[in-house]
Amino acid sequence: MSETLDLNEIRKEITLLDQDLLALFAKRRALTLNVAKSKVQQVRPIRDQKREQALLIRLIKQGKTLGLDAHYVTSVFQTIIEDSILNQQAFLQSLANPDIQVPTVSVAFLGDKGSYSYLASHRYFSRRAEKIIECGCQSFYEIMQQVESGQVDYGMLPIENTSSGSINEVYDLLQHTSLSIVGEITQPIEHCLLTAVNTNLANIKTIYAHGQPFAQCSNFLDKQNGIRIEYCDSTADAMAKVAELQDDTIAVIGSEEGGQLYQLQAIEQSIANQTENHSRFILVARKAVEVAEQIPAKTAITLATGQKAGALVECLIVLKEKGINMCKLESRPIQGRPWEEMFYIDVEANLKSFALQEAINEITPHTNFIKILGCYPIEHISPTSIPSSEL
């Protein structure tokens, strides 16, 4: 006869193993900070992708001998490597900017608790501060005013989305601010249909959401008949409204994580047009930051060339000749000056680098106006690729 398995004993054993894993994760993280400290002395880049690839290949081979799937091992250790890189970057940035390292920070963001901006703020500062003083705002303008006036330290602003594109209002407001971009974070957007009471899709008559989620879930919404759309200032406002109403005919589009803060439940998941849906946020402050030279950096530039034929092309050629990669180019009209545009450019380069300084000097004569919006660490960590033969 087979031995009877005791589920409670098995769960106790799993719990003990989980505790051991957490202790090992913490020990590994502490060691990677020592790696960062050594790179301060030797001025070596944060990432060594050849070493990362060799590490993953070795772990995959070891995992196979233990009966572990290659994709599982890769996924787990790519997450560990990303955490290591981001923690090393945060440490090096703290050394480069000692005057702004404080245990408590105040952050303005769109909406209230549960909004995607709220989630992005907490995720960004989880590595950088012990406590966050939250300041929910009703508009992007209010966020910038809160920061410029000194009422908060930072402002978190969504700048673009993989599904609905750039958020033009933020670009337009940045034209008239003295703030600097000091950081970025990419937040996964996992739209769900949430309700305050147990119900189903067939009963829903009204859906609340911010305009961006509505645009990003248009395919799902087009398939629904007889549903009224109610626009809200933010996702958090929409969730708070639905939680208050407690009506089985009313739902909200938002994240499951955010909805839990309002005791909302998901009745439909993954309703966005794109399965891979992410929003990029920028962090703004009154003072620019120094970016440690070991860290991959972005610099944001805004410029106007007037109505000069080929002037923008000349600027872009300069970047190419200097070997500087442009990762974003956005144009916006200049208010009060018909047919003239302002251009926003993101380049992958540290503002302190000789190549970018040369490029700015050569670009300036082709412009009527040029301004550095900020230089900041690249937060998005691309996973190290593994040859398919190893998987």
N, C-alpha and C positions, 0 to 999 in steps of 0.2 A: 504494500500500500504506500502511496505517496505521502510525504510529510505534509501536514497541515500548516499552511502559512499564516502567521499572525500579522495582520495588516498594521496593527498599532506598533508592533516591534519594528516592522520594516520602516514605517514612517519616522520612528525615533532614530533609527540608524541613518536615514536620509537627512534628518535635521542636524545630526552631529557632523555628517560629512559637509553639509552646507556651511556650518560654522567654521570648519577647518578650511574650506575654500575661501571664505571671506577673510580669514586671517592671512592666508597665503596671498590673496589679492592685495591686501593692505601692505604686506611685506614687500611684494614686488613693486608696488607704487612708490614706496619709500626708497627703494634701490634706484628707480628711474630718476628720482629727484637728485640722487647723488651723481647720476650720469649728467644731468643738467648742470650741476655745480662744476663738474670737470670741464664741461664745454665753455664755461665762463672763462676759465684760464687759458684754454687752447683755441678759443673762438672757432669752434667747429659747428657746422649746420646741425639743426635739430634732427633732421631726417637723414637716414642712410638707407635708401630703399633697396640697395643690393643686399645689405645685411638683413633687412626686414624680410626680403624674399627668401634668402637662405634659411632664416629662422623658421619661416612658415613651412618651407619644403621639408625641413628636418622634423618639425612637429607633426606634419601630415604623415610622414613615414612611420614615426613612433606611434602615432595614433592608430594607424592601420594594424600594427602588431597587437594592439589592445582591443581591436574590434570596433574602432571609432571611425565613422564616415569622414572622408576628407573634407566635404563641404561644411560639416559640423565643426571640425577642428579649425578650419579657415575662418568661419564666421566668428567663433569665440575669440580667437587670437587677433583677428583684425580689430575687434572692439577693444581688446586690451591694449593693442598698439596705439589706436586712436586716443584712448584715455591717457596713455603715457605721453604722447606727443603734446596733447593739449595741456597737461599738467606741467610739462617742461616749459612750454611757451608761457604759461601763466607765471611760473617762477621767474623766468628770465625777464619778463615784463615788470615784475615787482621790483627787481633790482634796477632796471632802467628808469623806473618812475617811483622812487622811494617816497616822494612827497604826497602821492595820492593813494598809498596803500593804507586803508583804514578798515577796521573790522565791520563797520556798519555803513551801508550806502543807501541813498534814497534814489528811487527810479520812477520816472513818469512813463506811463504806457497807455495805449488805447483801451478803454473799457475798464472793467473791474476784474475781480478774481475769476479765473477760468477762461479768459480771452486768450487767443493765441499769442498776443503781445505779452500778456501776463506770464504764460508758460515759457516764452522765449527769455524773458527777463530773469526768471528764477533759474532757468537752465544755464544762462550765461554766467550769472554771479555765483552759481553753486561752487565754482572753483576759486572764486576771488573774494568772497566776503562771507562773514559768519552770519550776518543778519541783513535783511532787505526791508527798508521802509517803503511801502508801496504807495503810489500816487496814481490812481486811475483817472484818466482824462476822457473828455467827450470828443476831442478833435485832435488832429495832428498839430494844428496851430497852437492849441493849449499846451500840448507836450513841450513844444519848443519854447513857449513863453515861460513855462515853469522852470526850464533849465536856464534860459538866458537871465531870468530874474534872480537866480540863485536859490530858489525855493527847493529845488532838488539837485542832486549831483549829476544825474544822467537822464537821457530820454531814449526809449526804445521805439524805433520807427520801422515799419515794414516798407521795403523798397521795391521788391519785385516778387512775382510768383511764377512758378513753372507752368501753371495752367492759364492764368489770366493776364500775365505780363507785368509790365512796370506799373507802379502806383504813382501816377503823374502828379497828384496833389503834393506828395512829399518832395518831389523834384522842384516843383514850382515854389514851395515855401523855402527850400534850401537856398534859393537865389537871394533871399532877403534876410538871411540869418548870419550871425557872427560865430555860430557854433562850429566845432570841429568833429569830424567823424573819428571815433577812437576805437571802434571795434565792430565786429559783425558776428552774426550767428545764423545758421540755416536751420529752420524749424520744420520738421515733417508736419504736413497738414493732413490729418486723417478725419475727413468729414463723416459724421454719422447723423442720423435722424434721431433726436432725443425727445423723450416725453417725461412728464412728471408723474404720470400714473401708468399702470399696466394697460396697454392698448395695442392696436396693430395699424398698419399703413392704411387699410381700407377705411378706417374711422377718421383719418386726419382730414380736416377741412381748412386749417390755417397753419402756415409755416412762418415762423419768425427767423430772421437772420440779418447779418450785416450784408452790404452789397457785394463784397468780394466773395463770400461763400456761395451766394446765389449764382454768381457768374461761373464759379468753379464747379457747380453741380447742375448746370443747365440741362445736360442730357437726362439726368434722373428726373428733374422737375418737369421736363417736356412730356414725359410719359405719364404724368399724374393728371387726372381730370378733376375739375371742380375744386381745386385747392387755391385758396387766397394767399397771396404773398404779402407779408408785413415787414417792411424794412426797419432796421434798428441801427443806432449809432455804432454799436459794437456787438460782437458775439456774446460778450458777458452780459450786456443789457438784455439781449434776446433770451439768454438762458434764465436770467433772473425773472423776466416777465413770465416765461412758461412755468417756472417753479412756483411763482405766486398764484397763477391762475388755476393750477391743478385740474386741468380739463383734458378729457381723453380724446378730444378732437383737435388739440393744438400740439404742435411739435416745434422744434428748433433745430437748425443746422449748426453743429459744433463738434468739438472733439469729445471723445468718451472720457478722457482724463479730466478735461475742464468740467464736463457735465457732472462728474462725481462730486464736485464741490458744491453742487446745487441739488444733490440727490436725484439726478436725472438718470434715466436708463436708455440704452440704445435699442431701438426697434428695427433700424436698418443701418448696416455698416458699409464702409467703403463706397460712398455714393458720389464721390468726385468724378469728374470727366476723365481725369488721368489717375491711374493707379499709383504712379510716382508723383506725388504732389508736395512741393516744398515751397516755403516762403523764406526769403532772405531778409533779415533785419539788420539795420545799422544802429549803432549806439553813438549818441552825440553827447558832447560835454562842452563846457565853456573853455576849457584849455586843451590844447593838442597834447599828444603823448609822444614819447620817444619809443621807437621800435628797435629792440635789440637786433644787431646785425645777423645773429644766427637764425632769426625767425623769418620765414617767408612773409612778405608784406605786400599790401596793396596801397596805392596812393590814388585818391580821388581828386580830379581836377575839373573845374568848370571854366569855360572860355567862350568868348563871342568873337567872331571874325568879321562881323558886318556883312555887307553885300559885295565882298571881294571875290571874284571868280577864282576858284581853286585854292582859296586860303586854307580851308579845312584839310584838303588833300595834302597841302604842304606840311601841315602840322603832323598828320598821320605818317607821312614819309619820314619825318625826323625820328619818330618813335621807332619805326622799322629799322632805320639805319643804325640806331643806337642799340638794337637788339632787345627792345622793351616790348613785352607782350601786352596788347590792349585786350582786356577781357570784357569791356562793356563800352558802348557808345550810345548815348541817348540824346535826342534833340527836343527842346521845348521852346515855344514862342516867347519872345520878350514882350512883356506887357507895355503897351503904349508905343511900340515901334513895329509897325506892320511889316511883315515879310522878313523880319530879322529873327534869328534863333540863337538860343544859348545851348551849348553842347556840354554834356556831362561825360567824362571819360574816366574809366577805372583802368589802371595799369598795374601789372604785377611787378612792383619794384619798390624798394625802400627810398623814401624821399631823400635820405642822406647819401644815397649812392651817387658816385661820380657820373654815371651814365644818365640818370634821371635829371640831375642838376644841369648837365650839359644840354639835355633835350629841352628842358624848360627855358633855358636861356635862348636857344635857337627858335623855339616856337613863339616866344613872346612878341617878336616884331611882326608876326603874321596875325596878331589879335588886336582887337580894341580893348579887350578886358580878359584877364586871366586870374584865377584864384585857386589856391590849394584848399580843398575842403577837408583834407585829413589824410594821415598816413597811419595804418593800423595793421595788426597781425591778421594773416589769412586764417580764418577759423575752420574752413571746410577742409577736412583731411581726406584726400582721395585714397581708397584702399590700395595697398600694394598688390599688383597683379601677380597671379600664379600661372605658370604654363599649364595648359589644359592636360598635358601628359601626366602632370603630378596629381590631378584630381581624380 
